[in-house]
Each structure stands twice: as structure tokens, then as C-alpha cells.
Amino acid sequence: MKVDVYKRPESEGKFSYLAVPEGRPIPEEATNIDWETADNNVDLDHDNQPLHGISAEDAFQQISAKGYAISSVSNKIRIGPNV
């Protein structure tokens, strides 16, 4: 499955990530957040590494249930140098 990935800044230099099936808009319940494009046309496959902190299995389950997948609070990713 191909997905588009968006990110938003959180505290401590970490980011949350949202994955939606390629070409679909960000779901209405998540549009009140300022999401930035992180990656487009990304292969989401059970054999691939986690996608920005979201495992493929978790992403498939979330997309099946609600049409998108979002990284959990415990899986926030830090980008940039440690401060």
C-alpha cells in the first residue's frame, strides 16, 4: 500500500506522524492540526521498517479502522541534535 505521510511538531523537538493512503486528503477530524508533508508515495509493507515510528501492522490496523494512521505518544520521533 502506498501512503502519504505528514508531520507536526510536538514538545522537546519531537514530531507526530500521520499516514493516509496515497492521494487521499487528511481526514476531517485531523485537519484542525497544522500538518506538514513529510513523505509522499511511500511503500507501506509488512516487510519494511517502521514508518516514522508507526509499525506496518499498526498502520494497516489504524487505516482499516479509521482511514489513517497516527504515531502514538510513546512513538514520537525526535529530529535534530540533542539539546
N, C-alpha and C positions, 0 to 999 in steps of 0.2 A: 504494500500500500504506500502511496506517495502522500506526504503531508507537507504543509507549510507550517513553520514554527515562528512564534512571536515571543518576545521577552518584555519584561517590565522590571524596573529597578525596585529593590527592596532595601531594607536596612543593612548596614555593615558591608556595603559593596556587593551584595548578593543579588541574584536575579531569579524570578519565577518564569517558567516557560509554559506556553500554550501551544498545542499541536492540533491542527484541524486538517481534515482531508484536503488534498491539493485542490485549489480553485474555489473552495467554499469560503464564504465570509466568516468572520469571527462571530460566534453565536451571540444573539441579542443580550443574553444575561451577562456576557463578559465584555460588551462593548463600552461599558462605563469606565473602563480602565484604559490608560494610555499605553497600548501595546505597540512595540516597535518590531519590524521584521527582523528575524534572526537568521532564518534559512528558508529557502523555497525549494520545492520539488525534492524533498528528502525521502530516501527509501526507508520505510519503517518495516523491519523484517525481524522475525523471532531470532534469527541467527546474528543480527547486528548488535553492536554495543548499545547501551542505554543512550537515549536521545536527550541530551541536556538534562540528565537526572531522571528521566522517565524511562522505565524499562519497557521493552516492546510489549510484553504481556500486559502490563498495567495500562499502557496506551491503548492497546486494542480493546481492553475491557471498558475503559472510560469512553472511547469513541463509540463503541457499540451501545453503551448505556445512555450517553448524553450528546454525542455528536462531536466531542472534542476531548482532549486530554490535557491536564494541567499538572505541573510538578507540585508535589506536596511540600508542606512547610519544612519537613525534615530533609527534603532533597534540594533545597535551594542551592544554587551554584554560585560560587564566588569567582568573579572575573577581575583580573588585575592583581597588582602586587599586594602582599600582606602589609597592612599598615599597623 
